[in-house]
Amino acid sequence: MAVELVVARDGEDAARRAAELLAEVARDGGHVALSGGSTPGRAYELAAELEPDWSRVDVWLGDERCVPPDDPLANLRLVQDDLVRHTRERPAVHPVDTALPPSGAAAAYDAALAGVELGLALQGIGPDGHTASLYPNAPALDVTDARAVAAPAQLGPFVDRVTMTVPMLCSAQVVLFLVVGEDKAEAARLAFAEPPSPATPASLVRSRAGRTVAILDPAAARHVR
């Protein structure tokens, strides 16, 4: 599937461009999968400014660390702090039940996702090419009969995780990658300028029926322009 590659002026411009797509989803309503990590926070803040009414949106987590919901490592906390609390009308947020063991939490999230049609899935990329908690050559990449699975920790912070699977992420009408920083340049090249490979999980996540958009700052796009 072709990727719409957008090279922003800088990190702030990349966040704003991603925020514009998120705001469109908020206006249209539907289901959206959001990511954690260090990159998307600014995009979430800007999306809430652009469209403060998120009442028609159901927010899911593309992946989650198996920590309490108020833990600084929790993706839920990032989404709550950087997006939800800035909205005037709040979305429905569907957390992973991290009080359960990872396998049980994954099974519960898989069941909760039954029948969900994602309008957008926001993805990041790690320097190793992982996206969500789908790691290079991990068994989770081969799962085709579940929407969410447990993912043992493979890099710091070393806590177990629950992640949406490749088929679930690919079911989104829009798969949106937001990639910022020179440390992501090689991973971006492998994800967007080379053939798909389980060694670079981000290269496997493409919308099956809609658009795949990659927004990069100049540093991250160094090898793909």
DAPE-V124735 format. One record per residue. SS is DSSP state (H for helix, E for strand, - for the rest). PHI is phi as a letter, one per 40 degrees, with the letter a starting at -180 (* if undefined). Layout:
SS | PHI
SS | PHI
This chain:
- | *
- | c
- | b
E | c
E | c
E | b
E | b
- | c
- | c
- | a
H | c
H | c
H | c
H | c
H | c
H | c
H | c
H | c
H | c
H | c
H | c
H | c
H | c
H | d
H | c
H | c
H | c
H | c
- | g
E | h
E | b
E | b
E | b
E | b
- | b
- | b
- | g
- | c
- | c
- | c
H | d
H | c
H | c
H | c
H | d
H | c
H | c
H | c
H | c
H | c
- | a
- | c
E | c
- | b
- | c
- | c
E | b
E | b
E | c
E | b
E | b
- | c
E | a
E | a
E | c
- | c
- | b
- | d
- | c
- | c
- | c
- | d
- | c
- | c
H | c
H | d
H | c
H | c
H | c
H | c
H | c
H | c
- | b
H | d
H | c
H | c
- | c
- | c
E | b
- | c
- | c
E | c
E | b
E | b
- | c
- | c
- | c
- | c
- | c
- | c
- | d
H | d
H | c
H | c
H | c
H | c
H | c
H | c
H | c
H | d
H | c
H | c
- | c
- | d
- | g
- | c
- | b
E | c
E | c
E | a
E | b
E | c
E | b
- | b
- | b
- | c
- | d
- | c
- | g
- | c
E | a
- | f
- | b
E | b
- | b
- | d
- | g
- | c
H | d
H | c
H | c
H | c
- | c
- | b
- | b
- | a
- | c
E | a
E | a
E | c
E | b
- | d
- | c
- | b
- | a
- | c
- | c
- | c
- | b
- | c
E | b
E | b
E | b
E | c
- | c
H | d
H | c
H | c
H | c
H | c
- | c
- | c
- | c
E | b
E | c
E | b
E | c
E | b
E | b
- | b
- | h
H | c
H | c
H | c
H | c
H | c
H | c
H | c
H | c
H | c
H | c
H | b
- | b
- | b
- | c
- | d
E | a
- | c
- | c
E | b
H | d
H | c
H | c
H | c
- | c
- | b
- | c
- | c
- | b
- | b
E | b
E | b
E | b
E | b
E | b
E | b
- | c
- | d
- | c
- | c
- | c
- | d
- | b
- | b
- | c
